[in-house]
Amino acid sequence: MTRPTPSLCALALSLSVSLALGGCASGDEWACQLADETPDAAAQLGCAEDFAQLASEPVDTSIPGARSVKTIVDLVDGGSLTFQDSVAYPTHYDYASTFLGLSPLPFVGSLAEFNQTEYTSPTRRFLLGAVTHYEGPDVYVYEIAPYDAADAAMVETAWDAITANGWFGEELLFHPTSDAIAAVAAQLPERIGVITTDELYEGIDYQPLNLAESYGLVRFITADELEDDAATFRDIVVLDHVPNDISVVMGIITSEFQTPLSHVNVLSANRGTPNMALRDAYDDPDLRALDGEWVRLEVGSSDYAITAMTREAADAWWDANRPDEVQMPGADLTVTALTDIEEAVDLKSGGMREAIQAGTRAFGGKAAHYSVLARPRRAAGGLPGELQPGLLGGAGAHFGPAVRPR
């Protein structure tokens, strides 16, 4: 085990930063390093309790039961290592800009400069990452951001520093968080164990995708049936596999695991509705017992809860949480003439946003936006395949009787 570098100790004193610099043991003689009061950071983690004291939920909670402690290796400060309080300082920049940018160390610039340099530059000052514990498979792993451009040498340097100063030692695995990071992992020496996301999922039955709460009616539907048997907006659907698309529902439970950027999860995030995966959910007896029942579903980062409710309770929740009614501007049926496409939007009457809105009410959205796009290209003489002269916009008044609500 390596002792915390003198420069880090001196820096802690000069900044009056609360940094745990517990005594160093040798060999396997590890002991907890942190006192009852959580420090801003620690130079070592001597036990699982130390880790838990500094840990927070990771940014990506799609693998449940995960807790992370962010790490910073400062190459300018002799490779000193910091395990930061990841609750008080949820991002690397929060901690680095507070404690690692004062004399005698170099100044830490703006957030934009930090993000542009410290995740991409081959001559960066900091090696940024996190130690994460996954409860299901019960493993500790080192991770870097999916978009980090660190090479294998940087990952190895950080891993060496962390394993030398953590009780888990070389049992710490490296978890690639993207295809690009997986390519880097393939270049690591054999002494650094690698665990894939699929391997992490093997020990997990529950996957939270969008953390939220709702009340709805449980319905079991196959993904193929969604095309013909459309679910209603009050349903919480249990699906045999992940569909390509889904209408508005109160919640989604799939039997297959999803990717965080799957279309249904993006929809759920935009709608604010719970979305989760549960291995073999479609045949789960506890869920089957709730088929056709009104329930409250809460998707949490480590567990979920689904509880039977009365229809009255579900209606009361809906009345309290229903979205505001969308106000649609009425069509402008006063314009009746066929109009040159460039004249469908009058840019001389005010700002472009207001002009497009007025044109949309009279000619429709496509014609209004087409009108604005056509103008500069026409003025430039046009190019092959671009918008051509002579297009006309049809006024909505001609179609009004056909589309007006009855």
HELIX and SHEET records of a PDB file:
HELIX    1   1 PRO A    6  LEU A   15  1                                  10    
HELIX    2   2 ALA A   48  LEU A   54  1                                   7    
HELIX    3   3 HIS A   92  PHE A   99  1                                   8    
HELIX    4   4 LEU A  111  GLU A  118  1                                   8    
HELIX    5   5 ALA A  152  ALA A  164  1                                  13    
HELIX    6   6 GLY A  169  GLU A  171  5                                   3    
HELIX    7   7 ASP A  179  ALA A  185  1                                   7    
HELIX    8   8 THR A  197  TYR A  201  1                                   5    
HELIX    9   9 ALA A  223  GLU A  227  5                                   5    
HELIX   10  10 HIS A  263  ARG A  271  1                                   9    
HELIX   11  11 ALA A  281  ASP A  283  5                                   3    
HELIX   12  12 PRO A  285  ARG A  288  1                                   4    
HELIX   13  13 ARG A  311  ASN A  321  1                                  11    
HELIX   14  14 ILE A  341  GLU A  343  5                                   3    
HELIX   15  15 LEU A  347  SER A  349  5                                   3    
HELIX   16  16 MET A  352  PHE A  363  1                                  12    
HELIX   17  17 GLY A  365  ALA A  379  1                                  15    
HELIX   18  18 GLY A  396  HIS A  398  5                                   3    
HELIX   19  19 GLY A  400  VAL A  403  1                                   4    
SHEET    1   A 7 LEU A  19  ALA A  20  0                                        
SHEET    2   A 7 ALA A  41  ALA A  42  1                                        
SHEET    3   A 7 SER A  80  GLN A  84 -1                                        
SHEET    4   A 7 ALA A  66  ASP A  74 -1                                        
SHEET    5   A 7 PHE A 126  TYR A 134 -1                                        
SHEET    6   A 7 VAL A 139  GLU A 143 -1                                        
SHEET    7   A 7 LEU A 173  PHE A 174  1                                        
SHEET    1   B 7 TYR A 206  ASN A 210  0                                        
SHEET    2   B 7 ASN A 275  LEU A 278 -1                                        
SHEET    3   B 7 GLY A 251  THR A 254  1                                        
SHEET    4   B 7 ASP A 235  LEU A 239  1                                        
SHEET    5   B 7 ALA A 212  ILE A 221  1                                        
SHEET    6   B 7 TRP A 294  VAL A 299 -1                                        
SHEET    7   B 7 TYR A 304  ALA A 308 -1                                        
SHEET    1   C 2 THR A 339  ASP A 340  0                                        
SHEET    2   C 2 LEU A 392  GLY A 393 -1                                        
END                                                                             
